[in-house]
Amino acid sequence: MTQQQLQQQPTVILATASYDHTIRFWEAKSGRCYRTIQYMDSQVNRLEITPHKRFIAAAGNPHIRLFDINSNSPQPVMSFDSHTSNVMAVGFQCDGNWMYSGSEDGTVKIWDLRARGCQREYESRGAVNTVVLHPNQTELISGDQNGNIRVWDLNADSCSCELVPEVDTPVRSLTVMWDGSLVVAANNHGTCYVWRLLQGTQTMTNFEPLHKLQAHNGYILKCLLSPEFGEPQRYLATASSDHTVKIWNVDGFTLEKTLTGHTRWVWDCVFSVDGAYLITASSDATARLWSMSSGQVSRAYQGHHNATTCCALHDGAETSPG
């Protein structure tokens, strides 16, 4: 990276995508949109920023495109093309060396960013809605449309665990606590299932049921546990089709706050690195920045012309690429 690029690079990367076929980058404090990428192939289902803040992945139908954050080029620098349906989940290993994805084609895939092409593929036997990487970096956890949760052991290259919290109730979103102690699954009935994660004898993760939370009357579209630097407070955010986001205290899963202001479904949310703020994306065509202490909107990001379906934020220190 050149010195000029380093100087130009914002310390906070905030991006949103919409059914209007654009990806927009925003100045977090002012709310000004400073870059728009046209994404004409399809809608964008998910955005994820690499740990070193160099690239942003856009998961569409059926491709994943990787764009250079520090360039004004409208063209992707890489394309990942072997899924055959909507890609609903995308994320990166902590050093940014490989990417994982989950699709409605029923597969979970791993992609080496240095070698091109799909390196591994796992069959879920149901449309995959959500995939998260365990903090140990050796297990992927997926949730599908048939209500199955599966743990994929990357060392053993196999499925090590299967759970079905509610038969035939789609698992919409999964989230794992930063220290690997909890996993939460949210479904189409507005319910969150919480398990304590226990390390087994052979590093295999075991699930111990901890709590069942009836969080919303509508769908939960995203659930998210707060990050490490938000300690000692530990929160669970649930974004719903009922237009609200609810903030739950993980200690007892009591309702802390209800964030109201969006006028349509809330599809996505992401915490700031210190857990003090939450960004949300909604069908009302806006994204919003919420103060966790007050529960009020600090900033609205307006510019999309259709439903804003996903958001990505990286406001922490960049991790050097391995």
ZAMARGU-4260 file (C-alpha; in steps of 0.2 Angstrom, whole numbers, plus 5000, padded with zeros to 4 digits):
<rodrens>
0) 5000/5000/5000 | 5007/5017/4995 | 5009/5031/5008 | 4996/5041/4999 | 4983/5027/5001
5) 4987/5025/5019 | 4984/5044/5021 | 4968/5043/5012 | 4961/5027/5021 | 4948/5032/5034
10) 4951/5024/5051 | 4932/5019/5051 | 4926/5009/5037 | 4907/5009/5036 | 4897/5002/5021
15) 4879/4998/5017 | 4871/4989/5002 | 4854/4990/4996 | 4841/4982/4984 | 4845/4998/4973
20) 4860/4988/4967 | 4873/4999/4976 | 4886/4998/4989 | 4889/5014/4998 | 4903/5020/5010
25) 4900/5033/5023 | 4909/5044/5034 | 4903/5038/5051 | 4902/5054/5060 | 4895/5066/5047
30) 4884/5054/5038 | 4891/5059/5021 | 4892/5046/5007 | 4909/5047/4999 | 4909/5032/4987
35) 4896/5022/4978 | 4899/5005/4969 | 4886/5000/4957 | 4882/4981/4959 | 4871/4977/4944
40) 4873/4958/4945 | 4860/4955/4959 | 4855/4961/4976 | 4869/4961/4990 | 4864/4949/5004
45) 4879/4952/5015 | 4894/4963/5017 | 4910/4959/5026 | 4926/4969/5028 | 4943/4960/5029
50) 4953/4961/5046 | 4966/4972/5038 | 4953/4984/5030 | 4959/4981/5012 | 4944/4973/5005
55) 4926/4972/5006 | 4916/4956/5001 | 4899/4958/4994 | 4889/4942/4994 | 4876/4941/4980
60) 4867/4929/4969 | 4876/4918/4966 | 4893/4927/4966 | 4904/4934/4980 | 4914/4950/4974
65) 4929/4957/4983 | 4932/4976/4981 | 4947/4986/4985 | 4942/4998/4999 | 4957/5010/4995
70) 4953/5011/4977 | 4940/5021/4967 | 4939/5007/4954 | 4921/5001/4952 | 4927/4984/4947
75) 4930/4969/4959 | 4948/4963/4962 | 4942/4946/4964 | 4926/4935/4960 | 4921/4919/4968
80) 4909/4910/4957 | 4905/4892/4962 | 4889/4894/4972 | 4873/4891/4962 | 4861/4902/4972
85) 4860/4916/4984 | 4875/4918/4995 | 4868/4922/5013 | 4884/4922/5023 | 4902/4928/5021
90) 4916/4931/5033 | 4935/4930/5036 | 4947/4920/5046 | 4956/4932/5059 | 4972/4934/5048
95) 4962/4937/5032 | 4970/4922/5024 | 4954/4913/5019 | 4935/4917/5018 | 4920/4906/5022
100) 4903/4907/5014 | 4885/4899/5015 | 4872/4899/5002 | 4854/4894/4998 | 4862/4881/4987
105) 4864/4871/5003 | 4883/4872/5004 | 4896/4880/5016 | 4912/4884/5006 | 4930/4889/5011
110) 4940/4900/4999 | 4959/4903/5000 | 4961/4922/4996 | 4979/4918/4990 | 4976/4903/4979
115) 4959/4907/4971 | 4945/4895/4969 | 4935/4885/4982 | 4946/4875/4994 | 4933/4865/5003
120) 4914/4862/5002 | 4902/4855/5015 | 4884/4849/5011 | 4871/4856/5024 | 4856/4847/5015
125) 4846/4863/5017 | 4847/4881/5011 | 4860/4890/5022 | 4855/4906/5030 | 4869/4910/5042
130) 4887/4904/5045 | 4899/4910/5059 | 4917/4906/5063 | 4921/4900/5081 | 4934/4911/5089
135) 4946/4896/5089 | 4947/4898/5070 | 4944/4879/5068 | 4925/4877/5068 | 4912/4884/5057
140) 4894/4884/5063 | 4880/4885/5050 | 4861/4887/5052 | 4849/4882/5038 | 4831/4884/5032
145) 4826/4867/5038 | 4831/4872/5056 | 4847/4863/5057 | 4863/4869/5066 | 4879/4861/5061
150) 4897/4862/5067 | 4910/4859/5054 | 4927/4854/5061 | 4940/4861/5049 | 4954/4850/5056
155) 4944/4834/5054 | 4936/4841/5038 | 4919/4834/5044 | 4903/4838/5053 | 4906/4836/5071
160) 4889/4841/5079 | 4871/4843/5073 | 4857/4852/5083 | 4839/4855/5078 | 4831/4868/5091
165) 4814/4868/5082 | 4810/4856/5068 | 4806/4865/5051 | 4809/4882/5059 | 4822/4891/5049
170) 4838/4897/5058 | 4840/4914/5052 | 4855/4920/5062 | 4869/4914/5073 | 4882/4923/5084
175) 4896/4917/5095 | 4903/4926/5110 | 4921/4933/5107 | 4928/4921/5120 | 4919/4906/5113
180) 4908/4904/5129 | 4891/4906/5121 | 4882/4903/5104 | 4865/4910/5100 | 4853/4905/5086
185) 4838/4916/5081 | 4824/4909/5071 | 4808/4914/5061 | 4797/4912/5076 | 4806/4927/5085
190) 4815/4914/5097 | 4833/4914/5102 | 4841/4898/5108 | 4856/4900/5119 | 4869/4887/5122
195) 4885/4887/5133 | 4899/4880/5123 | 4910/4868/5132 | 4927/4861/5125 | 4926/4842/5124
200) 4941/4830/5126 | 4946/4831/5107 | 4944/4850/5105 | 4926/4847/5099 | 4914/4859/5105
205) 4899/4853/5115 | 4883/4863/5117 | 4874/4864/5134 | 4857/4872/5133 | 4857/4888/5143
210) 4842/4899/5139 | 4827/4900/5127 | 4822/4918/5124 | 4806/4924/5116 | 4813/4940/5109
215) 4801/4946/5096 | 4784/4942/5089 | 4790/4943/5071 | 4805/4936/5062 | 4823/4939/5070
220) 4833/4943/5055 | 4850/4946/5064 | 4856/4942/5081 | 4873/4948/5087 | 4883/4947/5103
225) 4893/4962/5109 | 4912/4962/5106 | 4927/4959/5117 | 4931/4978/5120 | 4913/4981/5126
230) 4917/4971/5142 | 4912/4970/5156 | 4895/4973/5148 | 4889/4959/5138 | 4874/4962/5126
235) 4864/4952/5113 | 4856/4963/5099 | 4841/4956/5090 | 4835/4964/5074 | 4817/4960/5068
240) 4804/4961/5055 | 4794/4971/5069 | 4804/4986/5065 | 4814/4986/5081 | 4831/4981/5088
245) 4831/4974/5106 | 4846/4974/5117 | 4847/4960/5130 | 4858/4959/5145 | 4867/4942/5143
250) 4867/4940/5162 | 4850/4933/5163 | 4844/4939/5146 | 4834/4953/5153 | 4828/4966/5141
255) 4839/4982/5142 | 4833/4993/5128 | 4822/4993/5113 | 4828/5003/5098 | 4814/5011/5089
260) 4814/5023/5074 | 4815/5012/5059 | 4799/5011/5050 | 4801/4994/5041 | 4811/4977/5044
265) 4828/4978/5051 | 4839/4966/5042 | 4856/4968/5049 | 4866/4976/5063 | 4884/4978/5069
270) 4893/4984/5085 | 4907/4996/5085 | 4923/4989/5091 | 4920/4995/5109 | 4902/4990/5110
275) 4896/5008/5113 | 4887/5010/5096 | 4876/4999/5085 | 4874/5001/5066 | 4857/4995/5059
280) 4851/4992/5041 | 4832/4993/5037 | 4820/4991/5023 | 4816/5009/5026 | 4831/5013/5015
285) 4841/5020/5029 | 4855/5014/5041 | 4856/5021/5058 | 4870/5023/5071 | 4863/5020/5089
290) 4871/5025/5106 | 4870/5010/5117 | 4870/5021/5133 | 4855/5031/5128 | 4846/5020/5115
295) 4844/5035/5104 | 4849/5038/5085 | 4865/5047/5084 | 4866/5048/5065 | 4856/5042/5050
300) 4864/5037/5034 | 4852/5041/5019 | 4855/5039/5001 | 4849/5022/4996 | 4833/5022/4985
305) 4827/5005/4991 | 4828/4993/5006 | 4845/4993/5014 | 4849/4975/5017 | 4866/4974/5025
310) 4879/4984/5034 | 4898/4982/5038 | 4909/4991/5050 | 4927/4990/5054 | 4932/5004/5067
315) 4946/4994/5076 | 4965/4992/5073 | 4969/4984/5057 | 4976/4966/5057 | 4991/4964/5046
320) 4988/4952/5032 | 4997/4935/5035
</rodrens>
